[in-house]
Amino acid sequence: MTVTIIGAGLGGLVLARVLHRHGIPVAVYEAEASPDARRQGGMLDIHPWNGQPALEAAGLTEGFRKLVLPGRESTRVVDSTGTVLLDRPDDGTGERPEVQRGELRQLLLDSLPPGTVHWGHKVTGVRPLGDGGHEVSFADGATVVTTLLVGADGAWSKVRPLLTGATPEYVGITVVETFLFDGDARHPAAAKAVGAGALYALAPGKGIVAHREGDGALHTYAQLFKPQDWLAGADEATVVAGAVEEFAGWAPELTALITDSDTPPVLRRLHTLPAGHRWDRVPGVTLLGDAAHLMPPNGEGANLAMQDGAELGRAIAAHPGDVETALAEYEQGMFERAAAEAEDDIYEVMFGDDAPHGMLALLAGAEATAK
């Protein structure tokens, strides 16, 4: 049996690595042309209750620790004027260490035998063959037949329709993503505002969230409650102008995170699958990560995906010759984990009517619980 994974994101790669450690053949198919085809997201805090155990199952704890960026666990909350309401430094305990997504992905890629990941394989269709087998078709005309198919292919999964008719729905939030490179030297006012780690500049219905990355870049997400067609089809200048207009009157060091971007702004519309999304067992196929339980970014997505990958890999290894028992066991746990995370609405906390005070209360509660 060869396990076929669609998608070389963190969850799919953790699964591949855990299977490899157990001597189970695995092949990963990824639409992107190469590992460096695009910038791989930003900073991730890797949690001790899901992400870190997943990396331990993959045998990569030591390599992961080498990627941790000191000081990035610091958190700053400001209002629209730039007034600092909370400035919590990194306490050095490493409870939720921050790493760059791209570096973590490369660590996983490097841990797999050469040729495990097949780049430039964009899936165009998947069809069942009976008895749990499936045929996957790619844009270049190639096909592959597999007895165990895992959809780790994100929000718009091509594998998901085999299991469920659920499709992602817009949650009402549009994000304008920007990068300011070499922040301290080239964008000192914005860099000072962001601080050493994460910045949350919040107001009712909107906010600017930024992170200081390892290479000195300031990675920003300007987030707004907007209709789904807001700025649809707009050019780069119009996107920037439209976003800045929403933050009129805000401190210039905050709006500079949008206006001074060194890359074209990227417009993202946040989507979610229904809370509690699940399906009946279908032979020979399952999902993990966003393909299974897409939700708006809340700090758990990457961690959950890696946990999914680790738990699925363990289940397959624990039930040699009994794939269906392995998949049923994995899915039951995955459904429960995802449903629990979907109960929390971080966006109502961040951008609710009392913003930024909801975020302050959340952080104060988390600090009290930690003590």
Salt bridges, closest charged atoms under 4 A:
GLU32 OE2 - ARG38 NE 2.36
GLU32 OE1 - ARG105 NH1 3.65
ASP45 OD2 - HIS47 NE2 2.92
ASP45 OD2 - ARG96 NH2 2.81
GLU62 OE2 - LYS66 NZ 3.93
ASP87 OD2 - ARG76 NH2 3.17
GLU135 OE1 - ARG127 NE 2.87
GLU177 OE2 - HIS219 NE2 2.49
GLU177 OE1 - ARG268 NE 2.59
ASP184 OD2 - ARG212 NH1 3.04
GLU213 OE1 - ARG39 NH2 2.82
GLU213 OE2 - HIS219 ND1 2.74
ASP215 OD2 - ARG39 NH2 3.41
GLU246 OE2 - LYS226 NZ 2.94
ASP262 OD2 - ARG186 NH1 2.76
ASP262 OD2 - HIS187 NE2 3.09
GLU300 OE2 - HIS47 ND1 3.15
ASP308 OD2 - HIS293 NE2 2.60
ASP308 OD1 - ARG337 NH2 2.93
GLU311 OE2 - ARG314 NH1 3.04
GLU324 OE1 - ARG281 NH1 2.76
GLU329 OE1 - HIS319 NE2 3.03
GLU331 OE2 - ARG281 NH2 2.75
GLU367 OE1 - ARG88 NH1 3.91
GLU367 OE2 - LYS371 NZ 3.94
